[in-house]
């Protein structure tokens, strides 16, 4: 079997471009999809030096040049250049040295066109600065770019009352803040509410998910770019400048690399930013609020978050409780989501029945409030009566039912009985517990126990449970 031919066929049908160079940066392989990205015919590229094919990439900016000289790979690097046809292109590259023994014989680079994402990010920046005050359907944006106030924070449980009280006390502070909360707990909603309680409420609120963009692109979006900083670059404001006087919310801070974290630390300390490629600085007045779904001390221990940045951000710390720790808020949240869906879907659903509510209280909600919102919205598409039933949840949410945790820890088996009787007692208690958790719904309980419904029904009757 010709493995070399098989590998060539696999590479040919990749959507990514692949270039291989020797130690002198002469191209020895150039795959077909690269035509659309580089603008160069692969048949003409073979044998040419890399800098002939990419004349607008300098040695200082070339990942091939750096990798061959250092022997170290460069992964997920964003490059911007003018290709052979004069088109402005952004690519994400991963460049890996080819090493034979101790000798570097060349390098291979896999690259993906990122032009559309770059253009999209630039449009996002433009929207941030020009579209404040616009409305989208029922979700109206305030003139400062935010969408929610603390009136939208649903819950009157003890943990939520404490959270709201603490947020109100620190709303007018300019100190940095770290917000920790599991996925789906509503971190941005809390932060927007806090901004709109503050004396910065008439200034911009800008949010950026640090995990949504590659590192190089994120730096340009945060700090802005100066004309000529790279090929095709123009003068553009970054999010720090756009948020001047207001709040910048950096979600998933743990996705930001350590080098960029050090630049963020300097901005927090000095209040001064410099666009990429610029020699001038600008003072900005921005309150920085960072967030993560991983507890910040763990991020520091894992060397994902700089310790000095952690201490600087952790001047004020908010911990948003997961839904499993404030289940008394579930009825209020359920009614809120039903009312929202009634308005969107033009329905008149009154609520959920008692079996659904019991199921909700027995469920641990790993996806938190967002998961509850989604399961209600899903059921609202199927409900035909005035109240949502377990059958309505089953229509499109079997995975929720299957993920229900069967509580077996509290099952009690007597010590002085035979193995046969102990097995039957365990089976009885397990079925009883599962039926209770599903509101006596046999179909749902059978799925949770992974047995046929008829089998469950027969065993339940045998033990007098039905």
N, C-alpha and C positions, 0 to 999 in steps of 0.2 A: 504493500500500500504506500502511495506517495504522500507522506504526511506534509511535506512542503507545499504540494499542490492543494491539499485540503485547507491548510492555513491560509494560502493565497485566496482561495475561493471564499472563505469566511470573511476575510478582510474586505474583499471586493464588494460584498453586499452589506457592509456596515453603513449606517447613516453618517458616521463620523469620518473625518479625513485621517489618513495615516501617512506619515512621512518618515523615512529612515535615511539617516546620513552616516557617512563614515567619519573617521576622526578628523578629516580635513574639511568637514561640512559640505562634502559633495553628496548630492542626492542619489541614493541607490534604489529607493523604492518610493513610489508616489501613487496612492490608490485613487480610483475613478471618482468617488464622491467629492474629492478635493477640488474638482473643477468649479463647482458652484461656490466654494469658499475662497480659494486663492485666486480664481480667475485664470489659472494657468493650465494648459494642456499637459497631463502627466507624461505623454510621450515625448514632449519637448523638455520636460523638467529633468528627466533621468540624465545623470552625468554632469549637470550644471551645478555650480556652487549655490548653496542655499541663499546667499545674499544677492545673487543674480535674479533668482525667482521672486524674492521678497526684498526689493531694493529700498523700501521705506522702513525696514526694520534694521536698527543699528546693532552693532556688537553689544553695546551696553544693555540693550533691551531684549536681545535674543535669548530665549530660554535654551535653545540648542547650544549656543556658545557657552553659556554659564554651566550647563550640565556636563559638557565634554571637558571643561576646565576644572570643575569641582568634583566630578564623579558622583554627585548627589542628585536625586530626582527632584523635579519641581512639579507639584500636583495641583490641578485646578487653578491655573494662573490665567488671569484675564489680560488679553492683549488687544490693542486697538491700532489699526494700520490702514493704509490705502493699498488695495491689492493691485495686481498687474493690469487690471482693466480700469483703474482709477476709482473704484468703488470703496467707500468707507466701510470697513468691516470690523466687528468685534468678535473675538473667539475666546473660548475657554480651552486651555491646553494642559495636557499632562505629558511631561517629557522625562524619559527614563534612560539612563546611560546603558550602553551595551558593553559589558566588562568580561574579558576573557583572561582568567587568572588575575593578574594585577594590572593588566593593560586595558585602557579604554579604547575600544575599537570603533565607537560611534554612538548614536543615540536614536531612539524611536520616539516619535511624538504623535499623540492622538489628539485631534482637535475638533471642536464642535462650534458651529456658527451660533453666536450669541447676539447678533446684531438686533434682532427683533426685541429681545429682552432689554438691551441697552436703550433702544428707542422707547420702549414701554416705561422704563424707569424715569427717563427724561420727561415723559408725559405726566408721570405721577408727580414729579416735582412741580411741573407747570400747573397741574390741577390743585396742588396744595396752596399755591400762591394766588391762583386766579378764581377758583370755584367755591370759595367759602360762602356759605349762605345759600347754596343750592339745595334743592330738595329732591329726594328720590323716593317716590311713592309715599308710603306712610311714615318712613323714617326721615324726618327732617333734620338737616344739619344746622347747627347754630352758626352764627357769623364767624365764630372763632375756629370752625372746622371740626368741632366735637359733635357728638350725637346724643350723649346721655348726661343726665344729671343724677344726683343722689336720690331723686324721686323714683328713678328707674331701678334702684338697688332693692330687690324684693327680699324681705325676711325680717322677722321680729324676734327670732330666737336669741338666746343670750349671747352666743358667739358673734352674731351679726350686729346686735346692739353695741357690743364692745368695739367691734371694728368701725362702725359708723361714728361712734363717740371719739375714738382715737383719730380718725380721718378728719373730723371737724376741728379738732385741736391743732392739727398740723397743716391745715389747708393753706394758711397764709404764710407759712414758712417758705423760705427760698432754699432750705437745706436739701441736698440730694436725698433720694429715697430708694430703698430696695423693696420690691413687692414680690413675695413668694406665694405661689398657689399652684395646685395641681392643674393639669389640663382641663379646661371647661369650667373652672370656678368663677370666671368673669373678671380677670385681672384688668383688662382694658376698661371695662365698664366702671370699675371702682376708681381707676386713675382718672378717667374723664369726669366722673362725678366730683372727685377731689379738685380737679382743675377749675370746674365751674362753681365750686365753693370759695375759691381763692380770690385774692385781689388781682390775679392775672387773667380772670375770666374773659376780659375784653380783648385779650391778646391771643395769638394762635396756639392751638393744641395740635401737635404733630406726632404721629405714631409711626414707628418703623420696626418691622420684624427683622432682627439681625440674622435670622436663619434663612431668610427668603432670597438672599442675594449672595453671590461669591464675594470673597473678602476684598478683592481689589475694587470691585464695583461699589461695595458698601462704603468704602473710604471716600470715594468721590461723591457719593450721595450725601454723606454726612457733612463733609467739609467743603464741598464745591470744587470746581476746577478753574484753572486759569488758562487763557488762550495759549496754545502752543505747548502745554504741559505734556501732551502726547499727540500723535498724528490725528488731526481732525478735532482736537479738543477746543472748546470755546469757553468764554467766561460764563460760568453758571454758579448761582447761589447753591449752597448746600442746605441741609435741613437745619443746621445750627443757626444760619442766618435767617432762614424763613421763620424759625421759632423765636426769634429775638423778642424778648419781653414776655414770652409765654412759657409753655411746657413742652419738652421733648421726651416722649415715652419710647424707650428702647426695650422691646420685648425680646425674649430668648437671648439675653445678653451672653449666655454661655456659648453661643454660636460665633461670637466675635473672637478673632485670633488675639493672641497675647500682645503682639506688636501694636495692633489698633487699640487695644485696651489701654496701653501706655499713653497713646495720644489722647484718648478720652479722659484719662486721669489728669493730664495737663490742662485740658479745657476746664474741667471741674475746679482745679486749683487756681488757675489764672483768669478764666473767663475770656481767653483769647484763642481765636482760631486762625488758621492760614489755609487758603485753598491749595489744592495740589498743584504744584508748579509755580506758585506765586512766591514773591519775595516780601510781600507786605502782609501785615496781620490786621485783624479787626477784633474789637472788643464786643462780646455778645452777653446779653443778660438772659440766660435760659435756665429754667429749673429742670434738672435731669432726674427722671424717674426710670429706673431699670427694673426689669422683671425676669423671672425664671420659673420654670415648673419643677426645678430641682433645688433643694434647700441650699442656700449660698455657702454655708460652711463646708458642705460636701464638695461643692465645686472647687473651693480653695484647696481642700485636701487632695483632690484629684488633679490639681495643677491646671484646671480649666479656667479658673478665675484668678486673676492676680490678687494677692493678699492685700496689697496697698490700695487697689481699687475697691476691693470689698469693704475695707474699713472706711473709705471715703464715701461710698454709696450708702453704707449701712448706718448713716447718721440717724435716719428714721427708717424703721423696719415695719412693714405691714405683712401679716400672714393671713391669707384668705382661707377660711375654714372649708374643707371639702363637704360635699352634701351629706355624706354619711355621718358627719358630726353635727349636723343641724337638720335632722329629719323632720323636726316640728315645723320647718318652713315649707315642706313639700306641698301641703294643701294650698297654701297661698300661691306658690310658684305654679302649681298645676292650673289653678283658676286663671292666673295671669296669662299663661300660654294659651289656654283655651279661648280666652277673650281676644287675644291677639289673632289667633287662627280664625275665630268667628268673623272678625273684621276683614281678614284677607280673603276668606273663602265664602263669605256671605252665608254663614251658617248660624244656627241658634243652639248650639250644644250647651247644656247647662253644667255638666261636670263629668266626673267619673263615678262608677258604682263602687260599692264598699269592697268588693273583691279586688278591683284594680288598686284601690288605695292601700289595701292590706299588702298586696304584692309590692307596691312601691316602697312601703315601710320595711319590708323584709329584704329588699334588694340593696346591694352595697354601693351602686352608682360609681363605678370606676371612671366614667366619663363626666361625672358631676352634673352641674346645672345644664350644660350644653346637651348632655345625653338625655336628660329629662325633657328638655325642649324638643329635641328631635323625635323622641318616641311619641310625644303628644301630637306633634304635627303630622307624623306618619299615620297615627290612628285616626286623626281628624279626616283623612282622605277616605276612610272606609266606614266610619260610623254612620249608622242609619237611624238610630234612636236618639233620645235626648241625652243619654249618658253613655260614655265610653265604657265598653266591657272588655273582659279579658280576650274574648274572641276578636275584638277590633285590634287589640295589640298583636294577636297572633297573625293577622292577615299579612303583615309585612315586617314583623319583628321577631321571627322565630329565634334569631341569634340572641336576642335579649333573654328569652325564656331559657334557652340552653345554657346561658351563662349564669343563671341563677344558682347561687351557692346553696347546696343542701347542707343544712346544719346537722352534722352527725356527732359533733363533740359532746353534746349534752345527752346523748343516748345512754341509758343506764341498763346494763345487763347483769342479772343476779349471778353470783359465783357458784351457787350450789345446785346448778341444773346441768343436764346433759348437753353435749355439743349440739345435738339436733334441736333441742328446745332453745338453746342460746341463739342459734342461727335464725330460728323462726321469730324469736322475740326481737332480735335486731332488725329483721326484715319488716316486722310489724311497725316498730317505732320509726324506721326510716320512711316507710310509706306514709305513715300518719303525719310526720313532720313535713314531708314534701307536699302532701295534699293541703295542709294548712298554709304552707307558703304560697300555693297557687290558688288559694281561695276555693278549695274543693273542686278544682277543674281537672278532671281525669286526663283529658288529652294533653294538657300542659304538663301535668305531673309525670305522665308516661314519657314525654320527651325529655324531661329533666332526669329521669331515672334510666333512660335509654332502653325501655322495654315497650312491647306493643301495648296499645290501650286496652285490648281485651285481656291480656295477661294481668295488667294492673287492676282492672275491674274485678277479675276473679279473685286475686289475692286480697283486695280490699274487702270483698264480701266475706271471704274466709275468716278474716280477722275482725269482722264486725265494724268496719270503718265506714261502710256506706249503708 
